[in-house]
Amino acid sequence: MTTTVLWVTVLAASLLSFGLKLAGHLIPEHWLATDRVQRTSTLVTVALLVSLVVVQTFADGQALVVDARVPALAVAAIALALRAPFILVVVLAAAAAAGLRALGWG
């Protein structure tokens, strides 16, 4: 990919992002206040977050990987289910991943 193509792509993505943001501000507020739109926006947010977590946990480039991140995610899920504070969830998951990596897994 040449430098020119790269910059054209970056500028096009920037303009598209700006256009989407502007469209969001121009939509009448009563369109967004309906129950259907509120439910859909909540579900889309959750779906995007879940997909990000799955990709970051199980992917390494184009390969599917099971390493120390998977048990760390399980530890985080258990801590969240037990209603632990978020900072504790992060520390427990990081400690689990670090411990498993120190033992040579992942």
C-alpha positions in Angstrom: 0.0 0.0 0.0 1.5 3.3 -1.0 1.5 6.4 1.2 -1.0 8.2 -1.0 -3.5 5.3 -0.8 -3.0 5.1 3.0 -3.7 8.8 3.5 -6.7 8.8 1.1 -8.1 5.9 3.2 -7.5 7.7 6.5 -9.1 10.8 5.2 -12.1 8.9 3.8 -12.6 7.1 7.1 -12.3 10.4 8.9 -15.0 12.1 6.7 -17.3 9.1 7.1 -16.9 9.2 10.9 -17.6 12.9 10.9 -20.6 12.4 8.6 -22.1 9.8 10.9 -21.5 11.9 14.0 -23.2 14.9 12.2 -26.1 12.7 11.1 -26.6 11.7 14.8 -26.9 15.4 15.8 -29.3 16.2 13.0 -31.8 13.4 13.6 -34.8 14.7 15.5 -34.8 13.8 19.2 -38.3 12.2 19.2 -37.1 9.6 16.7 -34.5 8.4 19.2 -36.9 8.5 22.2 -38.9 5.5 21.1 -38.7 2.2 23.0 -37.6 0.3 19.9 -34.6 2.5 19.2 -33.6 2.5 22.8 -33.7 -1.4 23.0 -31.8 -1.7 19.7 -29.1 0.8 20.7 -28.6 -1.1 24.0 -28.4 -4.5 22.2 -26.0 -3.1 19.6 -23.7 -1.7 22.3 -23.6 -5.0 24.1 -23.0 -7.0 20.9 -20.1 -4.7 19.9 -18.5 -5.0 23.4 -18.9 -8.8 23.4 -17.4 -9.1 19.9 -14.4 -6.9 20.9 -13.8 -9.1 24.0 -14.0 -12.3 22.0 -11.6 -11.0 19.3 -9.1 -9.7 21.8 -9.3 -12.9 23.8 -9.2 -15.6 21.2 -7.4 -14.1 18.2 -3.8 -13.4 17.4 -3.6 -11.9 14.0 -5.5 -14.3 11.8 -5.1 -17.3 14.1 -7.4 -18.7 16.7 -5.5 -18.9 20.0 -6.2 -20.4 23.4 -3.7 -19.0 25.9 -3.7 -17.4 29.4 -6.3 -14.8 28.3 -9.1 -17.4 28.3 -8.8 -18.4 32.0 -8.2 -14.8 32.8 -11.5 -13.9 31.1 -13.2 -16.7 33.1 -11.8 -15.3 36.4 -13.1 -11.9 35.4 -16.6 -13.3 34.6 -16.7 -15.1 37.9 -15.6 -11.9 39.8 -18.3 -9.9 38.0 -20.9 -12.5 38.8 -19.9 -12.2 42.4 -20.4 -8.4 42.1 -16.8 -7.6 42.8 -15.7 -3.9 42.2 -14.4 -3.3 38.7 -10.9 -2.6 39.7 -10.7 -5.9 41.6 -12.0 -7.7 38.5 -9.3 -6.2 36.4 -6.6 -7.0 39.0 -7.8 -10.6 39.4 -7.9 -11.2 35.7 -4.4 -9.7 35.2 -3.1 -11.7 38.1 -4.6 -14.9 36.6 -3.0 -14.2 33.2 0.3 -13.3 34.7 0.4 -16.3 36.9 -0.4 -18.7 34.1 2.2 -17.0 31.9 4.8 -17.3 34.7 4.0 -21.0 34.8 4.7 -21.2 31.1 1.2 -21.4 29.6 0.4 -18.8 27.0 
